[in-house]
Amino acid sequence: MRTGRTGHGSGPGSGHGTAHGRGYGRPRRNPVRGVRTVAGQVFVLQVGVVLLLVVAAVVALVLQSRYDSEREARNRSMAVAESFASAPGMVSAIRGPDPSAVLQPLAERARKGSRVDFVVVMTPQGIRFTHPNPDRIGKHFMGSIRPAAEGRTVQETFTGTLGLSVRSVVPVKDGHGKVVGLVAAGITIKKVSGAADHQLPLLFGAAAAAMALATAGTALVSRRLRRQTHGLDPAEMTRMYEHHDAVLHSVREGVLIVGGDRRLVLANDEARRLFDLPPDAEGRLVSELGFDPHTAALLVSGRPATDEVHTAGERLLSVSHRPTDRDGGPPGSVATLRDTTELRALSGKVDLARNRLKLLYDAGVSIGTTLDVVRTAQELAEYAVARFADYVSVDLADSVLRGEEPPDEAAGTGAPDAGPWAAVAVADGGRTVLRRTALSGIRDDGPLYPLGMLIEFGPSAPQARGFRSGAVTVEPVLSDFTGWQDQDPEHARRIVDYGIHSMITVPLRARGVVLGVASFMRAEKPEPFEEDDISLAEELVTRAAVSIDNARRYTREHTMAVTLQRSLLPRMLPEQNALDVAYRYLPAESGVGGDWFDVIPLPGARVALVVGDVVGHGLHAAATMGRLRTAVHNFSTLDLPPDEILSHLDDLIARIDQDEGPGGLDGDGGGSEGITGATCLYAIYDPVTRRCTMARAGHPPPALVRPGGSVEFLDLPAGPPLGLGGLPFETSELDLPEGSHLVLYTDGLIEKRDRDIDTGLEMLRDALSHPGRTPEDACTAVLDALLPDRPSDDIALIVARTRVLEPGLTADWEVASDPSQVAAVRAAVARKLAEWDLGDVAFTTELILSELITNAIRYATGPIRVRLLCDRSLICEVFDTSSTSPHLRYAGTTDEGGRGLFLVSQFAERWGTRYTSDGKVIWTEQALPLSKSGKPRS
């Protein structure tokens, strides 16, 4: 398989130029390409010359042979004709009676002997006596005979039946000179040229041999020429020479070629300039040209070298050296030279720029690792001290530390060119007040203002000037005391005496405002700050300022979110006697979330405990939490069981997602962020029956700590998270022993990235399994055991210890469905109230119960039960089996009824209805009268 060769060749005939086409490499060989080369053209020319010479010789030989043949034919025909005409007895034979009989045999013998075509004897009038063909004897001779008849000889060339021929006619004269007859002899030239034809093969053989010899010699010459010209055509050779000359003498790289005799063969213009060579340098010994000894030794050694540094006067040269006798090349070496004096200076600047970029890159990694303003400022100070300055201080406005925007105006300066960057924290009489937020140095005993100090900078202080104008302030030599010391002359003198000699003050500027200033000082390094240092300090501070501003904005948003969250959470627990409650709420460090809790007193001395979690962080989660907490409060006023309250919350969240999701009622149709998920646990505890009713929606199960210290996680039906819909919620009921702890919490307490929920539950079990603790102690123990160092999620925890209402503070009666039984109940109630020392409210209580019992007898069927509870208020409850709820209405002046519930609402503080599994309860609450000491009853 034949493959083309491109690029650089190898071997004796390889080129050293570029790729084929327009370059000088050895291209793929083709016939047309070969003819275009110098070697091809020389070969064709030499072959053509040889061929032309051979053809010329053959033509000359043929022409010469034809000429000689014709002359020989003339001579032979003339000689035969004259000899036969002069033969003895010719006259007598012609005059004899029968000339033909005598002359025909003689003529034929003469023709054959002389190898002519014919010998004809004729009369002067042209009548033939003889002829090779006897039939033509006696006929007239065809040819010119008149001159011969007049006594002259005739010789002519004609084309006969045998081809081109020559004939001669000679007169036959008697003794008196009279012409008595004519003799004609003729011969074809072809017979005479036969000798030449026999010489032609030898001629052509010699010509072919000469041609072959010449071709072989030409091929050898062409091959050597092709090897020397690398197969280039004349145009390419011309272009190559022009390019070679242009490159050799125009490039900014010196070239020296030294021969095997240690003489300089070639030096281009750049090499002459670098070494200051004389005009006649080429051809002289290297040792005579004034090279540096190290350079001269390298040029004549033949040792390969790459980018060796040599000197040429004040220049530094990078020298690469290669021998030329490898791969069959001529003896000697070639050296290339580059002036690296400016390059080394430039490389120093490049190294400086590279170090500067690395410094800024490392700063981007090291500064701003947290969203804390103070920590970010300290990171700037510590990073700069390690790499750029000896002492660094960062002073910020107090409003920035609080997460607020700096003021918009530079008060007290009166500077008309304060510009858009003008901003101060406090200005009083032209003095700018900033707080020392970060401080770092190579030593800790520097005479600088301490960390945390509120510093009043005067108008001439670099910090005040930089803070007000937003421009960099440079004090290259502090000991000159150019005005910066007016802030505090004594303090300035201590700074200079300590050795701090140069300072740059750069404003921390981000998003159009100046947050503070950073001051860089030098003490150990003797050089003052320069322009490069100023630009580096500006870039370093600019990067840090963005991080500080991000931290400030985060602080502001976090503070806003925490404030909103705190405002939406319970500020204090309501008073109730059913549970002793302690709680903890810890927001996540990275941002507030949607965890929440609540303690809601319910009618009948009952208490509802609620804990929930909205997925996500930030203002949206906090606002959603507030909406859910408000909804729970509203639903709890309806005194619904836990499963129904969770169902209402589920419907509410679905409506919120529908309204606020894509295509919701946002005004622009784009929708807003919906609720991505929420969980909730709702529990109701009744201190009279010790019954706890609970339901949960995707929330972790509550923990129950019994009085003996055993801990169990209640197996409640989980239910789906709120907002998913599709599945009902289930309620579980259980009796709790007095003194039990009911623990409700959110998943942030038990879950961590490196800890699964089962491990968290076991840790919670261990923390709770200690009897005799108060709810406050239990909360503290749980957080000590499970609280992570950096909470990534909110944590809500409620520990409620159960109480039981004393049996002596409750009373109940069964009432028959008969109006006559109302009086007996009223009397019994009066006695019980007197027993509880509540005789002051006996009348109103009797009136309320009378109305409620009468309504139950009138509108309900089945048994009726009345219960009194003495807790923080006097609670009256009437149980019946009807599911019809009474409605308060205002009776007209002529109506006979309709005023009962109105009177009840007037005498009771609150009243309402709650439904049970077998009917309803109508309840009222009345405030307890003051004790005899004038204090509220407990």
HELIX and SHEET records of a PDB file:
HELIX    1   1 PRO A   31  ARG A   36  1                                   6    
HELIX    2   2 VAL A   38  ALA A   85  1                                  48    
HELIX    3   3 MET A   90  ARG A   95  1                                   6    
HELIX    4   4 PRO A   99  SER A  114  1                                  16    
HELIX    5   5 PRO A  134  ARG A  136  5                                   3    
HELIX    6   6 ARG A  146  ALA A  149  1                                   4    
HELIX    7   7 ILE A  189  THR A  229  1                                  41    
HELIX    8   8 PRO A  234  SER A  250  1                                  17    
HELIX    9   9 ASP A  269  PHE A  275  1                                   7    
HELIX   10  10 VAL A  286  GLU A  288  5                                   3    
HELIX   11  11 PRO A  293  SER A  301  1                                   9    
HELIX   12  12 ARG A  326  GLY A  328  5                                   3    
HELIX   13  13 THR A  341  SER A  366  1                                  26    
HELIX   14  14 VAL A  373  ARG A  387  1                                  15    
HELIX   15  15 ASP A  398  LEU A  401  1                                   4    
HELIX   16  16 PRO A  462  SER A  469  1                                   8    
HELIX   17  17 LEU A  478  ASP A  480  5                                   3    
HELIX   18  18 TRP A  484  GLN A  487  5                                   4    
HELIX   19  19 PRO A  489  TYR A  498  1                                  10    
HELIX   20  20 GLU A  531  LEU A  568  1                                  38    
HELIX   21  21 LEU A  619  THR A  637  1                                  19    
HELIX   22  22 PRO A  642  GLU A  660  1                                  19    
HELIX   23  23 ILE A  757  LEU A  768  1                                  12    
HELIX   24  24 PRO A  775  LEU A  786  1                                  12    
HELIX   25  25 PRO A  807  LEU A  809  5                                   3    
HELIX   26  26 PRO A  819  GLN A  821  5                                   3    
HELIX   27  27 VAL A  822  GLU A  835  1                                  14    
HELIX   28  28 GLY A  839  VAL A  841  5                                   3    
HELIX   29  29 ALA A  842  TYR A  859  1                                  18    
HELIX   30  30 GLY A  900  PHE A  907  1                                   8    
SHEET    1   A 4 PHE A 118  MET A 122  0                                        
SHEET    2   A 4 VAL A 179  THR A 188 -1                                        
SHEET    3   A 4 GLY A 163  LYS A 173 -1                                        
SHEET    4   A 4 VAL A 154  GLY A 160 -1                                        
SHEET    1   B 5 LEU A 264  ALA A 267  0                                        
SHEET    2   B 5 GLY A 254  GLY A 259 -1                                        
SHEET    3   B 5 GLY A 332  ASP A 339 -1                                        
SHEET    4   B 5 ARG A 315  PRO A 323 -1                                        
SHEET    5   B 5 ALA A 305  ALA A 312 -1                                        
SHEET    1   C 6 VAL A 426  ASP A 428  0                                        
SHEET    2   C 6 ARG A 431  GLY A 441 -1                                        
SHEET    3   C 6 TYR A 391  LEU A 396 -1                                        
SHEET    4   C 6 VAL A 513  ARG A 522 -1                                        
SHEET    5   C 6 SER A 502  ALA A 510 -1                                        
SHEET    6   C 6 THR A 473  GLU A 475 -1                                        
SHEET    1   D 3 VAL A 426  ASP A 428  0                                        
SHEET    2   D 3 ARG A 431  GLY A 441 -1                                        
SHEET    3   D 3 LEU A 454  PHE A 457 -1                                        
SHEET    1   E 5 LEU A 579  LEU A 586  0                                        
SHEET    2   E 5 ILE A 795  THR A 802 -1                                        
SHEET    3   E 5 HIS A 741  TYR A 745 -1                                        
SHEET    4   E 5 ALA A 703  VAL A 705 -1                                        
SHEET    5   E 5 VAL A 711  PHE A 713 -1                                        
SHEET    1   F 5 TRP A 596  LEU A 602  0                                        
SHEET    2   F 5 ARG A 606  VAL A 614 -1                                        
SHEET    3   F 5 ALA A 678  ASP A 686 -1                                        
SHEET    4   F 5 ARG A 691  ALA A 697 -1                                        
SHEET    5   F 5 SER A 732  ASP A 735 -1                                        
SHEET    1   G 5 THR A 810  VAL A 815  0                                        
SHEET    2   G 5 ILE A 864  CYS A 870 -1                                        
SHEET    3   G 5 SER A 873  ASP A 880 -1                                        
SHEET    4   G 5 GLY A 919  ALA A 927 -1                                        
SHEET    5   G 5 ARG A 910  THR A 916 -1                                        
END                                                                             
